[in-house]
Amino acid sequence: MQGQRKPQTQPRRPRTARAPRPEFTAAVRYLDGSRDIFHVRNADDMADARALVLSELGEVRSLVIALRH
């Protein structure tokens, strides 16, 4: 009688910790003069954060993006 062999398992690799994605704060002034502040979490960089805000809001009078600490 032959013994059964266990399937060889791959050694587990420790999870590599990714650097946290940057968060941005966006201050917006609308065409009617009102204003608002947004927190942008899903952007890769400042240009991407600006594009995300503008795609959601459309036309605005001014937009300021800052890295959130």
PLY file of the C-alpha trace (Angstrom):
ply
format ascii 1.0
element vertex 69
property float x
property float y
property float z
element edge 68
property int vertex1
property int vertex2
end_header
0.00 0.00 0.00
1.35 3.39 -0.97
1.10 6.39 1.31
-0.69 9.49 0.13
1.31 12.60 -0.55
0.14 15.98 0.62
0.00 18.57 -2.11
2.90 20.94 -1.72
1.72 24.37 -0.66
3.44 27.58 -1.60
5.07 29.38 1.30
2.96 32.31 2.40
4.32 35.71 1.62
3.75 38.41 4.18
1.44 41.14 2.94
3.28 44.15 1.77
1.91 47.31 3.23
1.02 49.82 0.54
1.69 53.44 1.12
-1.57 55.15 2.03
-3.21 57.07 -0.79
-3.04 60.81 -0.36
-6.17 62.71 0.64
-6.96 66.12 -0.73
-9.17 69.00 0.33
-10.99 70.92 -2.38
-12.41 74.40 -1.78
-14.96 75.36 -4.43
-16.65 78.64 -5.27
-19.67 78.22 -7.51
-20.84 80.60 -10.23
-23.56 82.02 -7.94
-20.96 82.95 -5.27
-21.74 80.13 -2.83
-18.90 77.90 -1.65
-18.24 74.41 -0.41
-15.42 72.17 0.80
-14.88 68.57 -0.27
-12.54 65.81 0.84
-11.17 63.80 -2.09
-9.94 60.31 -1.21
-9.84 58.41 -4.49
-7.31 60.51 -6.37
-3.78 59.50 -7.31
-2.36 63.01 -7.32
-3.42 66.65 -7.23
-4.27 66.79 -10.96
-6.46 63.71 -10.58
-8.21 65.27 -7.56
-8.93 68.41 -9.59
-10.31 66.33 -12.46
-12.53 64.32 -10.09
-14.03 67.43 -8.52
-14.62 69.13 -11.86
-16.21 65.99 -13.32
-18.66 65.87 -10.40
-19.50 69.57 -10.21
-19.19 70.86 -13.75
-18.42 74.54 -14.16
-17.21 76.45 -11.11
-15.80 79.93 -10.59
-12.72 78.80 -8.69
-11.24 75.61 -7.29
-8.36 75.21 -4.86
-6.88 71.78 -4.11
-4.57 71.11 -1.16
-2.95 67.98 0.24
-4.68 66.96 3.45
-2.42 66.16 6.43
0 1
1 2
2 3
3 4
4 5
5 6
6 7
7 8
8 9
9 10
10 11
11 12
12 13
13 14
14 15
15 16
16 17
17 18
18 19
19 20
20 21
21 22
22 23
23 24
24 25
25 26
26 27
27 28
28 29
29 30
30 31
31 32
32 33
33 34
34 35
35 36
36 37
37 38
38 39
39 40
40 41
41 42
42 43
43 44
44 45
45 46
46 47
47 48
48 49
49 50
50 51
51 52
52 53
53 54
54 55
55 56
56 57
57 58
58 59
59 60
60 61
61 62
62 63
63 64
64 65
65 66
66 67
67 68
